[in-house]
């Protein structure tokens, strides 16, 4: 018997204050891509999107209904609208791929599956906006307790969650659903002044992305005497460092320091064709993040055969697993040494790049949707059996 599911899309939080933007981009990608793939995978099921104010443009062509909220602010949606509308939906299960479920749910609400993207607000609180820390500390414990299933993007995040939240039955609820690659976009042209073979860094300029230490490592690389010789695309010397990412929060003078560093080109936010061109033309990805729950820039680089230097904390080593060199992201010397090793060894770059392509093939939104649909069907059937 076909079931019905409700997808609570990430547009709920579109008008939250600017300090939420560092998290919003990745989480919104998951919500939109997973929702689109679920609708495509579950042809015998009925789907309804819960949206704030209007249906997201990226889901306009999805074959499903939409229920529009009269509000846009996250707190109003969570405290007022969702608790009232959930019991009236007459659905078998509800999925929250963006934020946790409302902290207060009526007894008649359908069973919920929630997505926990990372635990940065607990593991690295000084690098997370205080509003986000306060919000998640308030709503996540209750959401975990009430959820019928808890989805996480990596084994690393699963371990973090179980270590931090000792709730009865939580271990049985948690399921790993890795993220997928975004739809392929035709590469555009490289920005003026950027030559192929550069070191690429992708990510919002905010504390967790660790740009100051990357700059220090790059400065060391350029200043080393007797360093290994680099020949990239037939050109000797240390290649340019190109950084693509919008300013986020609490970055202080990092943007100015990036712009002023010799050999570094800061592009700010770039569109998808330009980003595809950057991945296509980079020799190495520098992603020494201090913590990631998954690491989409790494997956995008792997899919294009770009080897990487990644931080050893969080999910990045798990995702790379043979396609990158892991480093102590707190140590600029370690970052510089790994970049030097990769840039000096074309054979190593090729080996890691080929492994990245192989591994990236398994990360698709179709796979994520199939596994999520299985979970929604299970919790929907379980709830139906209890009601009967």
VEXDREN-2710 file (C-alpha; in Angstrom, 1 decimal):
% VEXDREN-2710
k/r/px/py/pz
1/UNK/0.0/0.0/0.0
2/UNK/1.5/3.4/-1.0
3/UNK/2.4/5.6/1.9
4/UNK/2.4/9.4/2.2
5/UNK/5.3/11.5/3.5
6/UNK/5.8/15.1/4.3
7/UNK/9.1/16.8/3.4
8/UNK/9.8/19.8/5.5
9/UNK/12.1/21.7/3.1
10/UNK/14.9/24.1/4.1
11/UNK/13.2/27.2/2.9
12/UNK/11.6/27.4/6.3
13/UNK/14.6/29.3/7.5
14/UNK/15.3/31.6/4.5
15/UNK/14.7/34.8/6.4
16/UNK/16.7/34.0/9.6
17/UNK/19.3/36.6/10.4
18/UNK/22.6/36.6/8.4
19/UNK/24.6/34.8/11.1
20/UNK/22.8/31.6/10.1
21/UNK/24.2/31.7/6.6
22/UNK/27.3/29.6/7.2
23/UNK/25.2/26.6/7.9
24/UNK/22.3/27.3/5.6
25/UNK/23.9/26.7/2.2
26/UNK/24.9/23.0/2.9
27/UNK/21.8/22.2/4.8
28/UNK/19.5/23.7/2.1
29/UNK/21.4/21.7/-0.5
30/UNK/20.6/18.5/1.4
31/UNK/17.0/19.4/1.9
32/UNK/16.4/20.3/-1.8
33/UNK/18.4/17.5/-3.4
34/UNK/17.0/14.8/-1.0
35/UNK/13.4/16.0/-1.5
36/UNK/13.8/16.0/-5.3
37/UNK/15.3/12.5/-5.3
38/UNK/12.6/11.2/-2.9
39/UNK/9.8/12.4/-5.2
40/UNK/11.6/10.8/-8.2
41/UNK/12.2/7.5/-6.3
42/UNK/8.8/7.1/-4.6
43/UNK/6.5/7.1/-7.6
44/UNK/3.8/5.0/-5.9
45/UNK/3.8/7.3/-2.9
46/UNK/2.2/10.7/-2.3
47/UNK/4.5/13.5/-1.3
48/UNK/3.6/17.0/0.1
49/UNK/6.1/19.8/0.6
50/UNK/5.8/22.1/3.6
51/UNK/7.2/25.4/2.5
52/UNK/7.5/28.9/4.0
53/UNK/5.5/31.4/2.0
54/UNK/6.3/29.9/-1.5
55/UNK/7.5/26.7/-3.1
56/UNK/11.3/26.7/-3.6
57/UNK/12.2/27.4/-7.3
58/UNK/14.4/24.3/-7.3
59/UNK/11.4/22.1/-6.5
60/UNK/8.9/23.7/-8.8
61/UNK/9.1/20.8/-11.3
62/UNK/8.7/18.1/-8.6
63/UNK/5.5/16.1/-9.0
64/UNK/4.1/16.7/-5.6
65/UNK/1.8/19.0/-3.6
66/UNK/2.9/21.9/-1.5
67/UNK/1.4/23.4/1.7
68/UNK/2.5/27.0/2.2
69/UNK/3.0/28.5/5.7
70/UNK/2.0/32.1/6.3
71/UNK/5.2/32.7/8.2
72/UNK/8.9/32.7/7.3
73/UNK/10.8/33.0/10.6
74/UNK/12.0/29.7/11.9
75/UNK/10.9/30.2/15.5
76/UNK/7.4/31.1/14.6
77/UNK/7.2/28.1/12.2
78/UNK/8.5/25.7/14.9
79/UNK/6.5/27.1/17.8
80/UNK/3.2/27.9/16.1
81/UNK/2.5/26.7/12.6
82/UNK/4.1/23.2/12.5
83/UNK/2.6/21.9/15.7
84/UNK/-0.8/22.9/14.5
85/UNK/-0.5/21.6/11.0
86/UNK/1.3/18.3/11.6
87/UNK/-1.8/16.4/12.9
88/UNK/-4.0/17.6/10.1
89/UNK/-1.7/16.3/7.3
90/UNK/-3.1/12.8/7.4
91/UNK/0.3/11.4/6.4
92/UNK/2.1/8.3/7.5
93/UNK/5.5/9.9/8.3
94/UNK/7.2/13.2/8.2
95/UNK/10.8/14.0/7.3
96/UNK/12.8/17.0/8.5
97/UNK/15.9/17.2/6.3
98/UNK/16.9/20.7/7.3
99/UNK/16.1/21.6/11.0
100/UNK/15.0/19.3/13.9
101/UNK/11.3/18.7/14.4
102/UNK/9.3/21.2/16.5
103/UNK/10.2/20.9/20.2
104/UNK/6.5/20.4/21.1
105/UNK/4.4/18.0/19.0
106/UNK/0.8/17.0/19.5
107/UNK/0.0/13.3/20.2
108/UNK/-1.7/13.0/16.9
109/UNK/1.4/14.1/14.9
110/UNK/2.9/11.5/12.4
111/UNK/6.2/9.8/13.3
112/UNK/9.1/12.0/12.3
113/UNK/12.6/11.3/10.9
114/UNK/15.0/14.2/11.5
115/UNK/18.4/14.9/9.9
116/UNK/21.3/16.0/12.1
117/UNK/24.0/17.4/9.9
118/UNK/26.8/17.9/12.4
119/UNK/27.5/18.6/16.0
120/UNK/29.7/21.7/15.6
121/UNK/27.6/23.7/18.1
122/UNK/28.6/21.2/20.8
123/UNK/32.1/20.1/19.6
124/UNK/33.4/23.5/18.6
125/UNK/31.0/26.0/20.2
126/UNK/33.4/29.0/19.9
127/UNK/33.2/28.7/16.1
128/UNK/29.4/28.7/15.9
129/UNK/27.1/31.7/16.2
130/UNK/25.6/32.1/19.7
131/UNK/22.1/32.1/18.2
132/UNK/22.7/28.7/16.6
133/UNK/24.2/27.3/19.8
134/UNK/21.2/28.5/21.8
135/UNK/18.7/27.2/19.3
136/UNK/20.1/23.7/18.9
137/UNK/20.8/23.2/22.6
138/UNK/17.1/24.1/23.2
139/UNK/15.4/22.0/20.5
140/UNK/17.7/19.1/19.6
141/UNK/17.4/16.9/22.7
142/UNK/13.6/16.9/22.6
143/UNK/13.7/16.3/18.8
144/UNK/16.0/13.3/19.3
145/UNK/13.8/11.9/22.0
146/UNK/10.6/12.2/20.0
147/UNK/12.0/11.2/16.6
148/UNK/11.2/7.8/15.2
149/UNK/14.4/7.9/13.2
150/UNK/17.5/10.1/13.2
151/UNK/19.5/10.5/10.0
152/UNK/23.2/11.6/9.9
153/UNK/25.5/12.0/6.9
154/UNK/28.5/10.1/8.2
155/UNK/29.7/7.5/10.8
156/UNK/31.7/10.3/12.4
157/UNK/28.6/12.3/13.0
158/UNK/26.9/9.2/14.3
159/UNK/29.6/8.6/16.9
160/UNK/29.6/12.3/17.9
161/UNK/25.8/12.2/18.4
162/UNK/25.8/9.0/20.5
163/UNK/28.7/10.3/22.6
164/UNK/27.0/13.6/23.3
165/UNK/23.4/12.5/23.8
166/UNK/22.8/9.5/26.1
167/UNK/19.1/9.0/25.4
168/UNK/17.4/5.6/25.7
169/UNK/16.9/3.9/22.4
170/UNK/18.9/6.6/20.4
171/UNK/21.5/4.2/19.1
172/UNK/18.8/2.1/17.4
173/UNK/17.2/5.2/15.8
174/UNK/20.4/6.6/14.2
175/UNK/21.0/5.7/10.5
176/UNK/23.8/7.0/8.3
177/UNK/22.6/8.5/5.0
178/UNK/25.6/9.9/3.1
179/UNK/25.0/13.0/1.0
180/UNK/25.2/12.9/-2.8
181/UNK/26.8/14.9/-5.5
182/UNK/24.9/17.9/-6.8
183/UNK/23.6/17.7/-10.4
184/UNK/26.4/18.1/-12.9
185/UNK/26.8/21.6/-14.3
186/UNK/28.7/22.4/-17.4
187/UNK/31.9/24.2/-16.6
188/UNK/32.2/27.9/-17.4
189/UNK/35.3/29.9/-17.9
190/UNK/38.0/30.5/-15.3
191/UNK/38.0/33.9/-13.7
192/UNK/40.4/36.3/-15.3
193/UNK/44.0/35.9/-14.0
194/UNK/43.5/32.3/-12.8
195/UNK/45.7/29.8/-14.5
196/UNK/45.1/26.0/-14.4
197/UNK/47.1/24.0/-11.9
198/UNK/46.3/26.2/-8.8
199/UNK/45.6/25.1/-5.3
200/UNK/41.8/25.5/-4.6
201/UNK/40.0/26.2/-1.4
202/UNK/36.2/26.2/-1.3
203/UNK/34.0/27.2/1.6
204/UNK/32.4/30.0/3.5
205/UNK/34.9/32.3/5.2
206/UNK/34.2/31.5/8.9
207/UNK/36.3/30.2/11.8
208/UNK/35.7/26.5/11.3
209/UNK/37.1/26.6/7.7
210/UNK/40.5/27.5/9.1
211/UNK/41.6/30.0/6.5
212/UNK/44.2/31.8/8.7
213/UNK/46.2/28.6/9.2
214/UNK/45.9/27.8/5.5
215/UNK/47.3/31.2/4.6
216/UNK/50.2/30.6/7.1
217/UNK/50.9/27.2/5.5
218/UNK/50.8/28.7/2.0
219/UNK/53.2/31.4/3.1
220/UNK/55.6/28.8/4.4
221/UNK/55.3/26.9/1.2
222/UNK/56.3/29.9/-0.8
223/UNK/59.1/30.8/1.5
224/UNK/60.8/27.5/2.0
225/UNK/64.4/27.2/0.9
226/UNK/65.4/23.9/-0.6
227/UNK/61.8/22.8/-0.9
228/UNK/60.8/20.1/-3.3
229/UNK/60.6/21.3/-6.9
230/UNK/57.1/21.9/-8.2
231/UNK/56.2/21.5/-11.9
232/UNK/52.5/22.0/-12.4
233/UNK/51.2/22.0/-16.0
234/UNK/54.8/22.6/-17.2
235/UNK/55.2/25.7/-15.0
236/UNK/57.8/25.6/-12.1
237/UNK/57.2/27.2/-8.7
238/UNK/54.4/27.3/-6.1
239/UNK/51.1/27.6/-7.9
240/UNK/48.5/30.2/-7.0
241/UNK/46.1/29.6/-4.1
242/UNK/42.5/30.3/-5.2
243/UNK/39.8/30.7/-2.6
244/UNK/36.1/30.6/-3.4
245/UNK/33.6/31.3/-0.7
246/UNK/31.3/34.0/0.6
247/UNK/32.0/35.8/3.8
248/UNK/30.2/34.1/6.6
249/UNK/30.3/35.0/10.3
250/UNK/33.0/36.1/12.8
251/UNK/35.7/36.1/10.1
252/UNK/37.3/39.3/11.5
253/UNK/40.0/40.5/9.2
254/UNK/40.3/37.1/7.4
255/UNK/38.9/38.4/4.1
256/UNK/41.3/41.3/4.1
257/UNK/44.2/39.0/5.0
258/UNK/43.3/36.6/2.2
259/UNK/43.1/39.5/-0.3
260/UNK/46.5/40.9/0.8
261/UNK/48.4/37.6/0.8
262/UNK/50.9/37.3/-2.1
263/UNK/50.0/34.5/-4.5
264/UNK/46.4/34.2/-3.3
265/UNK/43.3/35.1/-5.3
266/UNK/40.1/35.5/-3.4
267/UNK/37.0/35.2/-5.6
268/UNK/34.2/35.4/-3.0
269/UNK/31.0/33.6/-3.9
270/UNK/31.0/32.0/-7.4
271/UNK/28.2/30.6/-9.5
272/UNK/27.9/26.9/-10.2
273/UNK/29.5/27.0/-13.8
274/UNK/32.5/28.9/-12.4
275/UNK/32.8/26.5/-9.5
276/UNK/32.8/23.6/-11.9
277/UNK/35.6/25.2/-13.9
278/UNK/37.6/25.7/-10.7
279/UNK/37.3/22.1/-9.7
280/UNK/38.1/21.0/-13.3
281/UNK/41.3/23.1/-13.4
282/UNK/42.7/22.7/-9.9
283/UNK/45.7/20.5/-9.1
284/UNK/44.9/20.1/-5.4
285/UNK/42.1/20.9/-3.0
286/UNK/43.1/22.5/0.3
287/UNK/40.4/21.7/2.8
288/UNK/42.0/21.8/6.3
289/UNK/38.6/22.3/8.0
290/UNK/38.6/22.0/11.8
291/UNK/35.4/19.9/11.7
292/UNK/32.9/18.8/9.1
293/UNK/29.8/16.6/9.5
294/UNK/30.2/15.5/5.9
295/UNK/32.3/17.7/3.5
296/UNK/30.6/18.5/0.2
297/UNK/33.5/20.4/-1.3
298/UNK/35.7/17.4/-0.8
299/UNK/33.2/15.1/-2.5
300/UNK/32.9/17.5/-5.4
301/UNK/36.7/17.6/-5.8
302/UNK/36.9/13.8/-5.6
303/UNK/34.3/13.4/-8.4
304/UNK/36.6/15.4/-10.7
305/UNK/39.8/13.6/-9.7
306/UNK/41.3/16.4/-7.6
307/UNK/43.4/15.1/-4.7
308/UNK/43.0/16.9/-1.4
309/UNK/44.7/17.9/1.9
310/UNK/42.0/17.6/4.6
311/UNK/41.7/18.1/8.3
312/UNK/41.9/14.9/10.3
313/UNK/38.9/15.8/12.6
314/UNK/35.3/15.0/11.8
315/UNK/34.1/13.2/8.7
316/UNK/36.6/14.3/6.1
317/UNK/39.1/11.3/6.5
318/UNK/36.1/9.0/6.4
319/UNK/34.8/10.5/3.2
320/UNK/38.2/10.7/1.5
321/UNK/39.6/7.3/2.6
322/UNK/42.5/7.0/0.1
323/UNK/41.7/10.1/-1.9
324/UNK/43.4/12.7/0.3
325/UNK/46.1/13.4/2.8
326/UNK/44.8/14.0/6.3
327/UNK/46.6/16.6/8.5
328/UNK/46.5/18.2/11.9
329/UNK/44.5/21.2/10.9
330/UNK/45.7/23.1/13.9
331/UNK/49.3/23.0/12.7
332/UNK/50.2/25.1/9.6
333/UNK/53.5/23.2/9.3
334/UNK/51.5/20.0/8.8
335/UNK/49.3/21.6/6.2
336/UNK/52.3/23.0/4.4
337/UNK/54.1/19.7/4.4
338/UNK/51.1/17.8/2.9
339/UNK/50.6/20.5/0.2
340/UNK/54.3/20.3/-0.6
341/UNK/54.2/16.5/-0.8
342/UNK/51.2/16.5/-3.2
343/UNK/52.4/19.3/-5.4
344/UNK/55.8/17.7/-5.8
345/UNK/54.6/14.2/-6.7
346/UNK/52.5/14.0/-9.9
347/UNK/52.2/10.2/-9.5
348/UNK/50.7/10.6/-6.0
349/UNK/48.2/13.3/-7.3
350/UNK/47.1/10.9/-10.0
351/UNK/46.7/8.0/-7.6
352/UNK/44.7/9.9/-5.1
353/UNK/42.6/11.5/-7.9
354/UNK/41.7/8.2/-9.4
355/UNK/40.7/6.8/-6.0
356/UNK/38.6/9.9/-5.5
357/UNK/36.7/9.4/-8.7
358/UNK/36.1/5.7/-7.8
359/UNK/34.8/6.5/-4.3
360/UNK/32.6/9.5/-5.4
361/UNK/30.6/7.3/-7.8
362/UNK/28.9/5.7/-4.7
363/UNK/27.6/9.1/-3.4
364/UNK/24.4/9.9/-5.2
365/UNK/21.1/11.4/-4.1
366/UNK/19.3/8.5/-5.6
367/UNK/21.1/6.2/-3.2
368/UNK/20.3/8.6/-0.3
369/UNK/16.6/8.7/-1.4
370/UNK/16.3/4.9/-1.6
371/UNK/17.7/4.5/1.9
372/UNK/15.6/7.3/3.3
373/UNK/12.5/6.0/1.7
374/UNK/13.1/2.6/3.3
375/UNK/13.3/4.3/6.7
376/UNK/10.1/6.4/6.1
377/UNK/8.2/3.3/5.1
378/UNK/9.4/1.4/8.2
379/UNK/8.5/4.1/10.7
380/UNK/5.2/4.7/8.8
381/UNK/4.3/1.0/9.0
382/UNK/5.3/0.7/12.6
383/UNK/3.2/3.7/13.6
384/UNK/0.2/2.2/11.6
385/UNK/0.6/-1.2/13.4
386/UNK/0.7/0.5/16.8
387/UNK/-2.4/2.5/16.0
388/UNK/-4.2/-0.7/14.9
END
